[in-house]
Amino acid sequence: MGEVTCDVTMSLDGYVAGPHQSLENPLGVGGERMHRWMFEQREQNAAAIERITAAGAYIMGRNMFGPDRGDWDLDWTGWWGEEPPYHAPVFVLSHHPREPLPMKGGTTFHFVTEGIEAALARAREAAGGRDVAVAGGAETIGRYLAAGLIDELRLHVAPVLLGGGARLFDGVGDLGLRASGPAPGTDLVTHLTYRITR
């Protein structure tokens, strides 16, 4: 059985999204600056990006999938256009049921209303022995960390100060973290990997 991993880009002051997230600013004000390394230095960071996209299934919170709350806007199909970057099943945590949403490129969004353990069980089954990745956002990652359900945390720290927004480690408690060494980075990112000890 594969492991549960989490790759997340974080600002130097500990935020994974900036303040005032909205339809116009899905990563909050200034949040897009953290991800420059993935686009402007894709070749130099190819190994890290390959690890992010290697999972057999993904889990995300509703806020990462879209901006609306309450009943679904069924015309909304995610932030990524017709072909999301996952190319695998994605399990979206929600309090509101919705039918599965198949997209181009092999991504199908499944909407899970039974909680984080149910989403993980379904993702493990769908992954077929490959890793399951908790994709975000901050609250969802925090819930999985607090429950002791993540095996490896990969932080991609950008030299950006956001000053507010969605903090990664709020409410997770005293985690046992064992550094397994930094990977080569660039001037736009430092890659850090931690094993979660229980």
N, C-alpha and C positions, 0 to 999 in steps of 0.2 A: 504494500500500500504506500502511495506517495505521501509526502509531507504537506503540511499547511504552511505556506509562505506568505510574506507580505512585503511588497516593494512600495515605498512611498517617498516622494520628494518632499523635503522639509526645508523651511527657511532656517537660517542660522539662529534665529530667536524662537524656534520651536513650533512654527505654524505650518500647516499643510494647505491652508487656503487663507487668503487675505480677508479683511473686513468687508462687510456689505455685499455678500454673495447675491447675485441676481441673474436674471436671464441675460442681461448684457455683460455681466462679469461673473461667469460661473465659478471661477476660482477666486472670487473676491477682488477687491481693488489691489492691483499690483501682483496678484497671485501668478499670473502667466509668466512673470519674469523668472520664477523658480525653474520652469521647465525648458528654458532656452537650451540646456545641454542636450536634450533629446532631439532637437531639431537642427540647431546650428552646429553641433558637434556629434552628430549621429555616428559617424565613422569611428571617431576616437573613443566613443562609449558603446561600441557595438556589443561587447560581451555583456555589459549590464542590461542593455535593451533586450538582448536575446534571452536572458534569464527571466525578464519580466513577461515576455510573450510565450514562454515555453510551457506554461501551466496547461493542464488538461481541462480545467474548469475554473471559474472565477465567482467571487461573491462580492457584492457591493450593496451599499445602502441606497435608499430611494433618492436621497439628495444628490448622490453621484450620478444617478440615472437621469434626473430631470428636476426642474425647479418647482413643479406644482405639488400641492398637498391636498389631502382629502380625496375625493373621487378622481379617477384617472381622466386625463385628457387623452382619449384614445388616438388622437392624431399625433401625439408626441411619441417619437421613437428613439429618443436619446440625443446626446450632444454630438454624436460622431458622424451623422449622415447615413447614407444607405448601407455603407460597409464599415461597421465598427472594427476596431483594431484587435479584437479578442480572438476571433476565428475559433471559438469554442463555446460551450454552454456558459451562460452567465446567470447567476441566481441573485435576484434583487430582493432585498428585505423590504417588506411593506406591511402596512395594516389593512390595505385594500386589495382584494383579489383582482387579478387580471389574467386573461388568457395568454399563453406563451406567444412571444413575438419573434418569428424568424426573420433574419436579416441576410443580406448578401455576405458571402465570404465565410459562411459556416457559423456565424454567431446566432444563437437563439437566446433571447432573454426570457427567463422563467421567474415568476413573481411568487415569493414565499411569504406567507402570513403567519407561519407557525413558530417563528423565532430563529435564533442563530444556530442552535444545534440541528434543527430540521434542515436549514439551508446547507449546513456543512455535510450532513448525511447525504442529501441529494447531490451535492457537488462531488463528493467522493465517489458516489456510484457513477456519475456521469464522466468523471475523469478517468475511469478505467485503470487505476493503478498509478497514474501520473499525479503530479503535485496539484493541489488546489491553492489558488492565490486569493487572499483577501485584498481586494483592490482599493477599498476606501468607501467613504470618506473617513474623516477623523473619528467620528462617533462610532462608526461600525468597526474600525480597527481597534478602538479602545475597548469595545465590548468583547471582542475576540481575545484581546490581550488579557483583560481582566478575568476572563473565564479560563485562561490557560490553554487556549485552543490553537495558538500559533507556535510552530516549531522554529521558524527562522524569520527574523526581521531584517530587512535590507533597507537601510536609510540612504537616500541620495540627498546630501546636504548641499544646498545652494548658498553661495555667499550673498544672500539677500536678507534684509531686515524688513519685516512687514509691520511690526508694531502692534498687531492685533489680528483677530480672525479666528480660525478653527485650530486649536492647539491639539497636538497629537497625543500627549500622555496624560491629559486631564482625567482623573478618576480611575486610573488603571491599577493603583496600589503599588506595592513594592515588588517590582518585577525582578526575577533573577536573569541577568543578561551576561553572556560570555562572548566577548569579542572573538570573532574568528578571522580577524585581519581585514585591513582596508584593501580594496582593489584599486588599481590605478584610476585616477580621475583626471580632471582637466581644471582649467581656471574657472569653469562654471559649475563644477560639482566635485564633491568628495563622496566616494562610495564606501559605506560602512556596513558590515554584516555582523549580526548578533544571533547566537543561539539562545533560545529562551529555555532557562533551566527551571525545573519544577521541584 
